[in-house]
Amino acid sequence: MSYLYTHLPQHQCIGFEERSYEAVEGLLDYHGRSILYLYVEASSVSFCDRSYASHLGSLNVKGYVVKWKKARDSEGNPVSEIEPVTDEGEKREISSLLRTQFTVPTVNFF
């Protein structure tokens, strides 16, 4: 079952100045289909327990692209139709492929 995904602004800080992050979309060619993923990166992050991290990154796989930027939402942001990755074997293979490009401990699937 597919869902609508609203694209985030690219290559710009999102959020408050003290807690901003940057999201970069990418497409992975996987067995003739495109997979949309987001690499989200934050720097100078402080936590409630007063600990601190100079850099945090995460990789989030949105799924297979069904229709790329097929419409716009009420604020003018592009919207794509995405189909989640549900097969566990495919998830493992996609995770392995993405980890060769990014240094992240986990790859999240939505």
N, CA, C and O atoms as CSV, one atom per row, in Angstrom:
chain,resi,resn,atom,element,x,y,z
A,1,MET,N,N,0.838,-1.174,0.000
A,1,MET,CA,C,0.000,0.000,0.000
A,1,MET,C,C,0.889,1.245,0.000
A,1,MET,O,O,1.767,1.381,0.852
A,2,SER,N,N,0.670,2.124,-0.923
A,2,SER,CA,C,1.499,3.329,-1.044
A,2,SER,C,C,0.955,4.465,-0.178
A,2,SER,O,O,-0.180,4.423,0.297
A,3,TYR,N,N,1.794,5.474,0.011
A,3,TYR,CA,C,1.411,6.658,0.780
A,3,TYR,C,C,1.999,7.889,0.110
A,3,TYR,O,O,2.865,7.776,-0.758
A,4,LEU,N,N,1.530,9.062,0.510
A,4,LEU,CA,C,2.037,10.318,-0.035
A,4,LEU,C,C,3.122,10.862,0.885
A,4,LEU,O,O,2.950,10.929,2.102
A,5,TYR,N,N,4.234,11.244,0.286
A,5,TYR,CA,C,5.368,11.784,1.022
A,5,TYR,C,C,5.601,13.224,0.584
A,5,TYR,O,O,5.766,13.496,-0.605
A,6,THR,N,N,5.614,14.143,1.539
A,6,THR,CA,C,5.907,15.546,1.257
A,6,THR,C,C,7.408,15.770,1.428
A,6,THR,O,O,7.961,15.531,2.501
A,7,HIS,N,N,8.052,16.224,0.373
A,7,HIS,CA,C,9.496,16.418,0.378
A,7,HIS,C,C,9.886,17.568,1.307
A,7,HIS,O,O,9.205,18.591,1.376
A,8,LEU,N,N,10.999,17.376,2.021
A,8,LEU,CA,C,11.536,18.403,2.904
A,8,LEU,C,C,12.402,19.365,2.097
A,8,LEU,O,O,12.889,19.005,1.025
A,9,PRO,N,N,12.598,20.579,2.598
A,9,PRO,CA,C,13.532,21.497,1.935
A,9,PRO,C,C,14.921,20.863,1.883
A,9,PRO,O,O,15.345,20.214,2.840
A,10,GLN,N,N,15.624,21.049,0.773
A,10,GLN,CA,C,16.933,20.430,0.579
A,10,GLN,C,C,18.074,21.413,0.809
A,10,GLN,O,O,17.994,22.586,0.443
A,11,HIS,N,N,19.131,20.905,1.422
A,11,HIS,CA,C,20.380,21.654,1.626
A,11,HIS,C,C,20.164,22.981,2.359
A,11,HIS,O,O,20.791,23.991,2.038
A,12,GLN,N,N,19.273,22.959,3.340
A,12,GLN,CA,C,19.108,24.139,4.188
A,12,GLN,C,C,18.738,23.680,5.586
A,12,GLN,O,O,18.151,22.613,5.766
A,13,CYS,N,N,19.082,24.483,6.564
A,13,CYS,CA,C,18.800,24.141,7.952
A,13,CYS,C,C,17.296,24.215,8.217
A,13,CYS,O,O,16.609,25.146,7.795
A,14,ILE,N,N,16.816,23.206,8.928
A,14,ILE,CA,C,15.404,23.115,9.267
A,14,ILE,C,C,15.298,23.185,10.787
A,14,ILE,O,O,16.088,22.551,11.486
A,15,GLY,N,N,14.359,23.929,11.297
A,15,GLY,CA,C,14.146,24.005,12.727
A,15,GLY,C,C,14.756,25.241,13.348
A,15,GLY,O,O,15.212,26.149,12.652
A,16,PHE,N,N,14.757,25.262,14.684
A,16,PHE,CA,C,15.302,26.378,15.430
A,16,PHE,C,C,16.812,26.425,15.279
A,16,PHE,O,O,17.448,25.396,15.049
A,17,GLU,N,N,17.382,27.599,15.406
A,17,GLU,CA,C,18.830,27.760,15.240
A,17,GLU,C,C,19.611,26.860,16.188
A,17,GLU,O,O,20.621,26.277,15.795
A,18,GLU,N,N,19.154,26.740,17.430
A,18,GLU,CA,C,19.863,25.924,18.421
A,18,GLU,C,C,19.704,24.438,18.155
A,18,GLU,O,O,20.539,23.644,18.589
A,19,ARG,N,N,18.656,24.047,17.453
A,19,ARG,CA,C,18.390,22.624,17.225
A,19,ARG,C,C,18.035,22.369,15.770
A,19,ARG,O,O,17.047,21.696,15.478
A,20,SER,N,N,18.808,22.884,14.888
A,20,SER,CA,C,18.493,22.703,13.475
A,20,SER,C,C,19.167,21.447,12.930
A,20,SER,O,O,20.105,20.911,13.519
A,21,TYR,N,N,18.669,21.007,11.814
A,21,TYR,CA,C,19.231,19.854,11.129
A,21,TYR,C,C,19.079,20.064,9.634
A,21,TYR,O,O,18.356,20.954,9.186
A,22,GLU,N,N,19.766,19.238,8.875
A,22,GLU,CA,C,19.688,19.297,7.425
A,22,GLU,C,C,19.318,17.917,6.911
A,22,GLU,O,O,19.888,16.918,7.349
A,23,ALA,N,N,18.375,17.852,5.994
A,23,ALA,CA,C,17.959,16.592,5.388
A,23,ALA,C,C,18.291,16.630,3.904
A,23,ALA,O,O,17.978,17.594,3.205
A,24,VAL,N,N,18.923,15.573,3.442
A,24,VAL,CA,C,19.278,15.468,2.037
A,24,VAL,C,C,18.631,14.200,1.484
A,24,VAL,O,O,18.869,13.101,1.985
A,25,GLU,N,N,17.820,14.364,0.459
A,25,GLU,CA,C,17.187,13.224,-0.178
A,25,GLU,C,C,18.140,12.576,-1.173
A,25,GLU,O,O,18.989,13.236,-1.771
A,26,GLY,N,N,17.979,11.288,-1.331
A,26,GLY,CA,C,18.743,10.562,-2.326
A,26,GLY,C,C,17.894,9.460,-2.921
A,26,GLY,O,O,16.901,9.032,-2.333
A,27,LEU,N,N,18.295,9.008,-4.088
A,27,LEU,CA,C,17.624,7.893,-4.747
A,27,LEU,C,C,18.642,6.780,-4.950
A,27,LEU,O,O,19.748,7.018,-5.434
A,28,LEU,N,N,18.263,5.580,-4.581
A,28,LEU,CA,C,19.090,4.402,-4.764
A,28,LEU,C,C,18.432,3.534,-5.827
A,28,LEU,O,O,17.256,3.190,-5.712
A,29,ASP,N,N,19.191,3.177,-6.867
A,29,ASP,CA,C,18.667,2.271,-7.881
A,29,ASP,C,C,18.796,0.852,-7.332
A,29,ASP,O,O,19.896,0.386,-7.036
A,30,TYR,N,N,17.670,0.182,-7.203
A,30,TYR,CA,C,17.646,-1.165,-6.620
A,30,TYR,C,C,16.783,-2.065,-7.490
A,30,TYR,O,O,15.558,-1.945,-7.501
A,31,HIS,N,N,17.416,-2.949,-8.204
A,31,HIS,CA,C,16.723,-3.898,-9.093
A,31,HIS,C,C,15.757,-3.198,-10.039
A,31,HIS,O,O,14.625,-3.643,-10.226
A,32,GLY,N,N,16.212,-2.099,-10.633
A,32,GLY,CA,C,15.417,-1.397,-11.634
A,32,GLY,C,C,14.364,-0.457,-11.083
A,32,GLY,O,O,13.594,0.128,-11.845
A,33,ARG,N,N,14.319,-0.306,-9.771
A,33,ARG,CA,C,13.376,0.631,-9.146
A,33,ARG,C,C,14.158,1.646,-8.328
A,33,ARG,O,O,15.269,1.370,-7.875
A,34,SER,N,N,13.572,2.817,-8.143
A,34,SER,CA,C,14.207,3.858,-7.326
A,34,SER,C,C,13.684,3.804,-5.906
A,34,SER,O,O,12.480,3.699,-5.674
A,35,ILE,N,N,14.601,3.877,-4.964
A,35,ILE,CA,C,14.247,3.920,-3.541
A,35,ILE,C,C,14.617,5.291,-3.018
A,35,ILE,O,O,15.750,5.743,-3.185
A,36,LEU,N,N,13.659,5.956,-2.384
A,36,LEU,CA,C,13.896,7.262,-1.780
A,36,LEU,C,C,14.406,7.067,-0.354
A,36,LEU,O,O,13.821,6.328,0.437
A,37,TYR,N,N,15.522,7.756,-0.044
A,37,TYR,CA,C,16.033,7.752,1.320
A,37,TYR,C,C,16.383,9.176,1.718
A,37,TYR,O,O,16.588,10.041,0.867
A,38,LEU,N,N,16.448,9.407,3.015
A,38,LEU,CA,C,16.838,10.696,3.579
A,38,LEU,C,C,18.044,10.495,4.481
A,38,LEU,O,O,18.049,9.620,5.347
A,39,TYR,N,N,19.058,11.309,4.267
A,39,TYR,CA,C,20.162,11.365,5.209
A,39,TYR,C,C,19.957,12.643,6.006
A,39,TYR,O,O,19.989,13.743,5.455
A,40,VAL,N,N,19.746,12.490,7.302
A,40,VAL,CA,C,19.475,13.630,8.178
A,40,VAL,C,C,20.683,13.809,9.087
A,40,VAL,O,O,21.178,12.858,9.692
A,41,GLU,N,N,21.145,15.057,9.167
A,41,GLU,CA,C,22.357,15.344,9.914
A,41,GLU,C,C,22.134,16.550,10.817
A,41,GLU,O,O,21.618,17.583,10.389
A,42,ALA,N,N,22.526,16.399,12.055
A,42,ALA,CA,C,22.473,17.505,13.015
A,42,ALA,C,C,23.853,17.640,13.645
A,42,ALA,O,O,24.574,16.652,13.787
A,43,SER,N,N,24.215,18.842,14.016
A,43,SER,CA,C,25.500,19.043,14.679
A,43,SER,C,C,25.302,19.911,15.907
A,43,SER,O,O,24.335,20.665,16.015
A,44,SER,N,N,26.247,19.785,16.828
A,44,SER,CA,C,26.205,20.524,18.096
A,44,SER,C,C,24.893,20.268,18.823
A,44,SER,O,O,24.137,21.197,19.107
A,45,VAL,N,N,24.632,19.005,19.119
A,45,VAL,CA,C,23.377,18.597,19.752
A,45,VAL,C,C,23.602,18.409,21.245
A,45,VAL,O,O,24.532,17.716,21.659
A,46,SER,N,N,22.744,19.031,22.051
A,46,SER,CA,C,22.799,18.814,23.492
A,46,SER,C,C,21.526,18.086,23.921
A,46,SER,O,O,20.463,18.269,23.328
A,47,PHE,N,N,21.652,17.262,24.955
A,47,PHE,CA,C,20.558,16.424,25.416
A,47,PHE,C,C,20.091,16.870,26.800
A,47,PHE,O,O,20.754,17.661,27.473
A,48,CYS,N,N,18.942,16.348,27.207
A,48,CYS,CA,C,18.343,16.729,28.497
A,48,CYS,C,C,19.267,16.439,29.676
A,48,CYS,O,O,19.227,17.156,30.676
A,49,ASP,N,N,20.091,15.408,29.577
A,49,ASP,CA,C,20.988,15.067,30.683
A,49,ASP,C,C,22.300,15.863,30.645
A,49,ASP,O,O,23.257,15.543,31.350
A,50,ARG,N,N,22.321,16.901,29.811
A,50,ARG,CA,C,23.445,17.813,29.642
A,50,ARG,C,C,24.627,17.195,28.885
A,50,ARG,O,O,25.712,17.775,28.837
A,51,SER,N,N,24.407,16.023,28.299
A,51,SER,CA,C,25.462,15.474,27.453
A,51,SER,C,C,25.407,16.178,26.101
A,51,SER,O,O,24.476,16.933,25.819
A,52,TYR,N,N,26.406,15.925,25.278
A,52,TYR,CA,C,26.574,16.693,24.051
A,52,TYR,C,C,27.123,15.783,22.958
A,52,TYR,O,O,27.934,14.897,23.229
A,53,ALA,N,N,26.687,15.999,21.745
A,53,ALA,CA,C,27.242,15.290,20.584
A,53,ALA,C,C,27.581,16.321,19.521
A,53,ALA,O,O,26.769,17.194,19.212
A,54,SER,N,N,28.774,16.221,18.965
A,54,SER,CA,C,29.158,17.197,17.946
A,54,SER,C,C,28.489,16.898,16.607
A,54,SER,O,O,28.349,17.791,15.771
A,55,HIS,N,N,28.075,15.646,16.399
A,55,HIS,CA,C,27.462,15.280,15.126
A,55,HIS,C,C,26.556,14.067,15.303
A,55,HIS,O,O,26.935,13.094,15.955
A,56,LEU,N,N,25.381,14.124,14.734
A,56,LEU,CA,C,24.462,12.990,14.690
A,56,LEU,C,C,23.943,12.847,13.267
A,56,LEU,O,O,23.576,13.836,12.633
A,57,GLY,N,N,23.912,11.630,12.772
A,57,GLY,CA,C,23.375,11.396,11.443
A,57,GLY,C,C,22.481,10.180,11.455
A,57,GLY,O,O,22.721,9.238,12.211
A,58,SER,N,N,21.460,10.188,10.635
A,58,SER,CA,C,20.602,9.011,10.507
A,58,SER,C,C,20.201,8.845,9.053
A,58,SER,O,O,20.133,9.811,8.292
A,59,LEU,N,N,19.941,7.614,8.689
A,59,LEU,CA,C,19.548,7.284,7.331
A,59,LEU,C,C,18.170,6.641,7.389
A,59,LEU,O,O,17.978,5.617,8.045
A,60,ASN,N,N,17.218,7.248,6.698
A,60,ASN,CA,C,15.827,6.818,6.749
A,60,ASN,C,C,15.336,6.484,5.345
A,60,ASN,O,O,15.273,7.351,4.473
A,61,VAL,N,N,14.992,5.220,5.141
A,61,VAL,CA,C,14.484,4.778,3.849
A,61,VAL,C,C,12.967,4.964,3.848
A,61,VAL,O,O,12.257,4.403,4.682
A,62,LYS,N,N,12.489,5.762,2.896
A,62,LYS,CA,C,11.052,6.013,2.784
A,62,LYS,C,C,10.361,4.916,1.990
A,62,LYS,O,O,9.242,4.524,2.322
A,63,GLY,N,N,11.021,4.408,0.928
A,63,GLY,CA,C,10.454,3.311,0.158
A,63,GLY,C,C,10.649,3.484,-1.333
A,63,GLY,O,O,11.386,4.359,-1.788
A,64,TYR,N,N,9.972,2.632,-2.083
A,64,TYR,CA,C,10.039,2.651,-3.544
A,64,TYR,C,C,9.243,3.828,-4.093
A,64,TYR,O,O,8.133,4.105,-3.639
A,65,VAL,N,N,9.819,4.511,-5.067
A,65,VAL,CA,C,9.115,5.622,-5.705
A,65,VAL,C,C,8.104,5.040,-6.690
A,65,VAL,O,O,8.463,4.296,-7.602
A,66,VAL,N,N,6.835,5.395,-6.489
A,66,VAL,CA,C,5.773,5.002,-7.415
A,66,VAL,C,C,5.554,6.128,-8.422
A,66,VAL,O,O,5.536,5.902,-9.632
A,67,LYS,N,N,5.388,7.356,-7.897
A,67,LYS,CA,C,5.252,8.550,-8.747
A,67,LYS,C,C,6.042,9.678,-8.108
A,67,LYS,O,O,5.755,10.090,-6.984
A,68,TRP,N,N,7.040,10.174,-8.833
A,68,TRP,CA,C,7.960,11.184,-8.325
A,68,TRP,C,C,7.374,12.584,-8.483
A,68,TRP,O,O,7.029,13.007,-9.586
A,69,LYS,N,N,7.269,13.292,-7.364
A,69,LYS,CA,C,6.812,14.687,-7.334
A,69,LYS,C,C,5.606,14.889,-8.251
A,69,LYS,O,O,5.609,15.722,-9.157
A,70,LYS,N,N,4.582,14.093,-7.974
A,70,LYS,CA,C,3.390,14.085,-8.821
A,70,LYS,C,C,2.445,15.243,-8.542
A,70,LYS,O,O,1.564,15.526,-9.354
A,71,ALA,N,N,2.610,15.918,-7.412
A,71,ALA,CA,C,1.703,17.013,-7.044
A,71,ALA,C,C,2.416,17.950,-6.080
A,71,ALA,O,O,3.592,17.767,-5.765
A,72,ARG,N,N,1.686,18.950,-5.620
A,72,ARG,CA,C,2.188,19.879,-4.597
A,72,ARG,C,C,1.142,19.975,-3.492
A,72,ARG,O,O,-0.059,19.884,-3.747
A,73,ASP,N,N,1.620,20.162,-2.250
A,73,ASP,CA,C,0.683,20.330,-1.141
A,73,ASP,C,C,0.213,21.784,-1.085
A,73,ASP,O,O,0.574,22.587,-1.945
A,74,SER,N,N,-0.583,22.119,-0.083
A,74,SER,CA,C,-1.165,23.462,0.020
A,74,SER,C,C,-0.109,24.553,0.209
A,74,SER,O,O,-0.380,25.724,-0.058
A,75,GLU,N,N,1.094,24.182,0.668
A,75,GLU,CA,C,2.176,25.151,0.863
A,75,GLU,C,C,3.151,25.167,-0.315
A,75,GLU,O,O,4.160,25.871,-0.278
A,76,GLY,N,N,2.854,24.400,-1.349
A,76,GLY,CA,C,3.700,24.386,-2.538
A,76,GLY,C,C,4.834,23.382,-2.519
A,76,GLY,O,O,5.652,23.362,-3.439
A,77,ASN,N,N,4.904,22.543,-1.485
A,77,ASN,CA,C,5.962,21.533,-1.404
A,77,ASN,C,C,5.637,20.344,-2.312
A,77,ASN,O,O,4.480,19.932,-2.394
A,78,PRO,N,N,6.637,19.792,-2.991
A,78,PRO,CA,C,6.377,18.639,-3.855
A,78,PRO,C,C,5.983,17.402,-3.046
A,78,PRO,O,O,6.453,17.192,-1.928
A,79,VAL,N,N,5.118,16.598,-3.639
A,79,VAL,CA,C,4.604,15.381,-3.012
A,79,VAL,C,C,4.825,14.214,-3.966
A,79,VAL,O,O,4.517,14.307,-5.154
A,80,SER,N,N,5.364,13.109,-3.437
A,80,SER,CA,C,5.577,11.897,-4.223
A,80,SER,C,C,4.761,10.756,-3.643
A,80,SER,O,O,4.412,10.763,-2.462
A,81,GLU,N,N,4.463,9.785,-4.476
A,81,GLU,CA,C,3.796,8.568,-4.019
A,81,GLU,C,C,4.882,7.522,-3.779
A,81,GLU,O,O,5.697,7.246,-4.659
A,82,ILE,N,N,4.883,6.943,-2.577
A,82,ILE,CA,C,5.930,6.024,-2.136
A,82,ILE,C,C,5.302,4.723,-1.644
A,82,ILE,O,O,4.244,4.725,-1.014
A,83,GLU,N,N,5.973,3.621,-1.943
A,83,GLU,CA,C,5.551,2.300,-1.468
A,83,GLU,C,C,6.597,1.797,-0.476
A,83,GLU,O,O,7.770,1.687,-0.833
A,84,PRO,N,N,6.206,1.491,0.750
A,84,PRO,CA,C,7.184,1.051,1.752
A,84,PRO,C,C,7.883,-0.254,1.346
A,84,PRO,O,O,7.321,-1.069,0.615
A,85,VAL,N,N,9.102,-0.433,1.826
A,85,VAL,CA,C,9.823,-1.691,1.656
A,85,VAL,C,C,9.384,-2.596,2.802
A,85,VAL,O,O,9.567,-2.253,3.971
A,86,THR,N,N,8.813,-3.733,2.476
A,86,THR,CA,C,8.293,-4.615,3.518
A,86,THR,C,C,9.047,-5.938,3.629
A,86,THR,O,O,9.009,-6.581,4.678
A,87,ASP,N,N,9.722,-6.348,2.577
A,87,ASP,CA,C,10.434,-7.619,2.571
A,87,ASP,C,C,11.721,-7.507,3.398
A,87,ASP,O,O,12.544,-6.624,3.155
A,88,GLU,N,N,11.887,-8.400,4.367
A,88,GLU,CA,C,13.044,-8.333,5.272
A,88,GLU,C,C,14.364,-8.560,4.543
A,88,GLU,O,O,15.365,-7.931,4.883
A,89,GLY,N,N,14.386,-9.436,3.558
A,89,GLY,CA,C,15.602,-9.662,2.785
A,89,GLY,C,C,16.002,-8.424,1.994
A,89,GLY,O,O,17.182,-8.081,1.926
A,90,GLU,N,N,15.028,-7.760,1.400
A,90,GLU,CA,C,15.297,-6.519,0.676
A,90,GLU,C,C,15.809,-5.439,1.620
A,90,GLU,O,O,16.718,-4.686,1.272
A,91,LYS,N,N,15.229,-5.363,2.811
A,91,LYS,CA,C,15.688,-4.373,3.794
A,91,LYS,C,C,17.157,-4.589,4.144
A,91,LYS,O,O,17.926,-3.631,4.224
A,92,ARG,N,N,17.549,-5.849,4.353
A,92,ARG,CA,C,18.947,-6.143,4.688
A,92,ARG,C,C,19.871,-5.753,3.536
A,92,ARG,O,O,20.925,-5.154,3.752
A,93,GLU,N,N,19.469,-6.096,2.312
A,93,GLU,CA,C,20.296,-5.783,1.151
A,93,GLU,C,C,20.406,-4.273,0.921
A,93,GLU,O,O,21.490,-3.767,0.633
A,94,ILE,N,N,19.299,-3.562,1.046
A,94,ILE,CA,C,19.289,-2.102,0.880
A,94,ILE,C,C,20.144,-1.447,1.969
A,94,ILE,O,O,20.909,-0.524,1.687
A,95,SER,N,N,20.015,-1.921,3.202
A,95,SER,CA,C,20.829,-1.393,4.303
A,95,SER,C,C,22.310,-1.553,4.000
A,95,SER,O,O,23.096,-0.629,4.212
A,96,SER,N,N,22.687,-2.711,3.511
A,96,SER,CA,C,24.085,-2.977,3.183
A,96,SER,C,C,24.580,-2.043,2.079
A,96,SER,O,O,25.689,-1.514,2.162
A,97,LEU,N,N,23.771,-1.842,1.060
A,97,LEU,CA,C,24.155,-0.946,-0.034
A,97,LEU,C,C,24.324,0.490,0.459
A,97,LEU,O,O,25.279,1.165,0.077
A,98,LEU,N,N,23.416,0.956,1.294
A,98,LEU,CA,C,23.484,2.338,1.779
A,98,LEU,C,C,24.632,2.543,2.757
A,98,LEU,O,O,25.226,3.621,2.803
A,99,ARG,N,N,24.948,1.511,3.540
A,99,ARG,CA,C,26.053,1.649,4.503
A,99,ARG,C,C,27.405,1.787,3.821
A,99,ARG,O,O,28.360,2.252,4.443
A,100,THR,N,N,27.505,1.395,2.561
A,100,THR,CA,C,28.767,1.601,1.840
A,100,THR,C,C,28.969,3.075,1.505
A,100,THR,O,O,30.093,3.504,1.244
A,101,GLN,N,N,27.879,3.856,1.512
A,101,GLN,CA,C,27.957,5.285,1.184
A,101,GLN,C,C,27.955,6.183,2.417
A,101,GLN,O,O,28.497,7.288,2.380
A,102,PHE,N,N,27.353,5.719,3.502
A,102,PHE,CA,C,27.175,6.543,4.707
A,102,PHE,C,C,27.692,5.780,5.919
A,102,PHE,O,O,27.603,4.554,5.979
A,103,THR,N,N,28.229,6.515,6.876
A,103,THR,CA,C,28.683,5.889,8.113
A,103,THR,C,C,27.638,6.122,9.198
A,103,THR,O,O,27.732,7.067,9.982
A,104,VAL,N,N,26.653,5.252,9.226
A,104,VAL,CA,C,25.595,5.317,10.231
A,104,VAL,C,C,25.451,3.924,10.845
A,104,VAL,O,O,25.651,2.917,10.166
A,105,PRO,N,N,25.102,3.873,12.131
A,105,PRO,CA,C,24.977,2.545,12.780
A,105,PRO,C,C,23.741,1.761,12.303
A,105,PRO,O,O,23.778,0.532,12.236
A,106,THR,N,N,22.670,2.453,11.979
A,106,THR,CA,C,21.441,1.762,11.555
A,106,THR,C,C,20.809,2.485,10.378
A,106,THR,O,O,21.021,3.678,10.159
A,107,VAL,N,N,20.036,1.730,9.641
A,107,VAL,CA,C,19.230,2.274,8.565
A,107,VAL,C,C,17.784,2.021,8.958
A,107,VAL,O,O,17.388,0.883,9.208
A,108,ASN,N,N,16.993,3.096,9.012
A,108,ASN,CA,C,15.588,2.998,9.437
A,108,ASN,C,C,14.678,2.893,8.229
A,108,ASN,O,O,14.900,3.553,7.214
A,109,PHE,N,N,13.658,2.063,8.342
A,109,PHE,CA,C,12.665,1.901,7.280
A,109,PHE,C,C,11.316,2.377,7.788
A,109,PHE,O,O,10.934,2.096,8.924
A,110,PHE,N,N,10.595,3.102,6.937
A,110,PHE,CA,C,9.276,3.629,7.315
A,110,PHE,C,C,8.229,3.129,6.363
A,110,PHE,O,O,7.053,3.460,6.511
